[in-house]
Amino acid sequence: MPIIKSAKKAIRVSLRKKAINDSRKRAMKDIIKKIEKTVKTDKSEAVKMLSTAFQTIDKAYKRGVIKKNNAANKKSRLSKLVR
């Protein structure tokens, strides 16, 4: 347990950031799973959802939740799947 005031604050800040990062990662995973499920039934609907997925992946990359190549791989695999 931290004793110094700045260390206590650092823990609070890191917990807040972790919560935000976790929600971004969860949103990204949810939209990817939704597209993978939709592709099996309705490809045209999945194509419409693709731009939303790309936005979510790009936001996760921009905020540092995932790395650049990870984002590129996810986008590539999704577009390949929808094709």
Backbone bond lengths (Angstrom), bond angles and torsions (degrees), N, CA, C in turn:
res aa  C-N    CA-C-N  psi(-1)  N-CA   C-N-CA  omega(-1)  CA-C   N-CA-C  phi
1 M - - - 1.460 - - 1.528 109.15 -
2 P 1.327 116.57 130.55 1.465 118.58 -178.56 1.528 112.21 -71.38
3 I 1.303 114.46 147.66 1.458 120.70 179.18 1.528 110.52 -105.30
4 I 1.329 115.56 -39.81 1.460 121.42 -176.70 1.529 110.42 -72.85
5 K 1.322 114.92 141.37 1.461 121.81 -176.07 1.533 112.05 -58.23
6 S 1.321 117.30 -42.55 1.468 120.52 -178.37 1.528 111.27 -67.03
7 A 1.324 117.04 -32.70 1.462 120.50 178.13 1.526 110.43 -69.29
8 K 1.337 116.81 -37.44 1.467 120.90 176.55 1.519 110.13 -62.85
9 K 1.336 115.45 -43.52 1.455 120.08 179.80 1.530 110.45 -65.01
10 A 1.324 116.86 -40.17 1.462 121.13 179.82 1.527 110.74 -60.19
11 I 1.312 116.86 -38.53 1.464 120.65 178.06 1.526 110.42 -66.05
12 R 1.330 116.88 -43.77 1.469 120.22 178.48 1.527 110.81 -59.82
13 V 1.316 115.44 -45.42 1.466 120.21 -178.37 1.522 110.80 -64.09
14 S 1.327 116.46 -44.32 1.458 119.38 -177.93 1.532 111.16 -65.99
15 L 1.324 117.73 -34.09 1.467 120.27 176.80 1.522 111.65 -67.49
16 R 1.349 115.87 -39.13 1.460 119.62 176.29 1.524 111.18 -63.16
17 K 1.330 115.84 -45.72 1.467 120.30 -179.70 1.522 111.14 -64.64
18 K 1.331 116.46 -37.65 1.458 120.52 179.10 1.516 110.40 -63.05
19 A 1.321 117.13 -41.44 1.461 121.08 179.47 1.531 110.83 -62.77
20 I 1.323 116.32 -42.60 1.464 120.12 179.76 1.524 110.50 -66.64
21 N 1.341 116.68 -44.67 1.462 120.63 179.58 1.522 111.45 -63.33
22 D 1.329 116.71 -40.24 1.464 120.35 178.54 1.518 111.40 -63.19
23 S 1.340 117.04 -39.59 1.468 119.28 179.70 1.522 110.79 -68.06
24 R 1.334 117.09 -37.02 1.470 119.86 177.24 1.523 110.89 -65.11
25 K 1.321 115.58 -43.36 1.466 120.04 179.96 1.528 110.55 -65.27
26 R 1.334 116.89 -40.48 1.460 121.42 179.02 1.532 110.43 -64.12
27 A 1.335 117.39 -42.50 1.467 121.33 179.23 1.523 110.13 -61.93
28 M 1.314 115.99 -41.37 1.457 121.00 179.66 1.527 110.57 -63.89
29 K 1.319 116.71 -46.53 1.459 120.37 -179.46 1.526 111.21 -65.34
30 D 1.333 117.00 -38.24 1.461 120.57 -179.52 1.520 111.68 -63.42
31 I 1.340 117.46 -46.08 1.464 120.07 -178.38 1.519 110.61 -67.08
32 I 1.336 117.45 -35.30 1.470 120.32 178.07 1.520 110.19 -65.58
33 K 1.322 117.07 -44.64 1.463 120.39 179.01 1.518 111.29 -64.25
34 K 1.347 115.63 -38.46 1.452 120.01 179.76 1.530 110.90 -63.13
35 I 1.335 116.45 -41.02 1.465 120.24 178.74 1.523 110.67 -66.54
36 E 1.332 116.52 -43.48 1.461 119.76 179.69 1.524 111.43 -60.75
37 K 1.316 116.42 -34.96 1.463 120.79 178.92 1.535 110.58 -74.31
38 T 1.325 116.72 -39.35 1.457 121.69 -176.75 1.522 111.87 -71.23
39 V 1.327 117.57 -31.80 1.470 121.45 -178.26 1.527 110.73 -58.47
40 K 1.320 115.93 -35.16 1.472 119.86 -177.64 1.526 112.19 -66.24
41 T 1.333 116.90 -28.33 1.455 119.55 -177.48 1.524 113.17 -105.21
42 D 1.341 117.47 -47.68 1.460 120.86 -172.83 1.530 110.41 -139.61
43 K 1.337 115.88 101.18 1.472 119.51 -175.93 1.523 112.45 -68.92
44 S 1.327 117.34 -34.79 1.471 119.11 -178.10 1.528 111.20 -65.71
45 E 1.316 116.46 -36.17 1.471 120.54 176.54 1.523 110.60 -67.06
46 A 1.326 116.34 -37.49 1.459 120.86 179.04 1.524 111.01 -65.56
47 V 1.342 116.41 -36.05 1.467 120.17 178.22 1.518 110.31 -64.20
48 K 1.329 117.13 -38.18 1.468 121.30 178.32 1.527 111.10 -65.67
49 M 1.326 116.72 -35.81 1.455 121.56 -178.11 1.530 112.14 -77.09
50 L 1.332 115.96 -15.12 1.457 120.79 -174.92 1.524 112.42 -61.11
51 S 1.329 117.76 -40.52 1.469 119.82 -178.32 1.522 111.08 -65.72
52 T 1.333 117.12 -36.17 1.464 120.68 176.61 1.530 110.64 -64.29
53 A 1.329 115.10 -40.65 1.462 119.54 178.93 1.527 110.58 -64.86
54 F 1.326 116.52 -42.09 1.461 120.12 178.97 1.524 110.58 -62.19
55 Q 1.322 116.82 -40.74 1.470 120.75 178.01 1.519 110.58 -60.61
56 T 1.316 116.17 -46.28 1.457 120.86 -178.12 1.529 111.02 -64.16
57 I 1.330 116.32 -42.17 1.459 120.60 179.36 1.525 110.20 -65.44
58 D 1.334 116.68 -42.63 1.465 120.34 179.93 1.522 111.76 -64.67
59 K 1.323 117.10 -37.95 1.467 120.24 177.93 1.522 110.59 -65.72
60 A 1.329 115.72 -40.75 1.467 119.36 178.49 1.526 110.18 -63.09
61 Y 1.335 116.66 -38.37 1.465 119.51 177.79 1.521 111.10 -68.91
62 K 1.325 116.21 -43.99 1.462 120.61 -176.95 1.523 111.05 -61.81
63 R 1.318 117.09 -36.40 1.462 121.64 -178.75 1.517 112.89 -85.34
64 G 1.344 117.64 -2.63 1.459 120.38 176.19 1.516 114.08 85.48
65 V 1.316 117.58 15.69 1.470 120.18 178.94 1.524 109.67 -74.37
66 I 1.348 116.23 -40.51 1.462 121.18 175.82 1.526 107.99 -127.09
67 K 1.312 116.04 165.09 1.460 120.40 -178.20 1.525 110.73 -90.15
68 K 1.323 115.41 169.27 1.461 122.72 -173.32 1.529 112.47 -59.94
69 N 1.328 116.94 -49.76 1.461 119.95 -177.86 1.520 111.87 -68.88
70 N 1.324 116.52 -32.83 1.461 120.79 176.61 1.528 109.54 -62.52
71 A 1.327 116.83 -44.09 1.463 121.07 178.44 1.517 110.39 -63.68
72 A 1.326 116.83 -43.68 1.461 121.19 -179.82 1.524 110.92 -62.58
73 N 1.332 116.33 -41.56 1.469 119.81 179.18 1.521 111.34 -64.35
74 K 1.319 117.21 -42.95 1.465 120.78 179.84 1.526 110.59 -61.99
75 K 1.328 116.68 -45.72 1.462 120.87 -179.76 1.523 111.15 -64.21
76 S 1.321 116.26 -41.21 1.458 121.30 -179.85 1.530 111.22 -63.56
77 R 1.314 115.65 -46.16 1.467 119.69 -178.64 1.527 111.53 -65.66
78 L 1.335 116.16 -37.55 1.457 118.84 178.44 1.524 111.60 -65.51
79 S 1.333 116.11 -45.83 1.468 118.62 -178.51 1.531 110.78 -65.86
80 K 1.323 116.64 -34.90 1.462 120.94 176.48 1.524 110.51 -65.67
81 L 1.314 116.44 -40.14 1.454 121.99 -179.64 1.526 111.77 -65.29
82 V 1.315 115.37 -39.64 1.478 120.37 -176.39 1.533 111.16 -75.34
83 R 1.345 116.59 -29.38 1.456 119.95 -178.94 1.486 114.23 -56.84
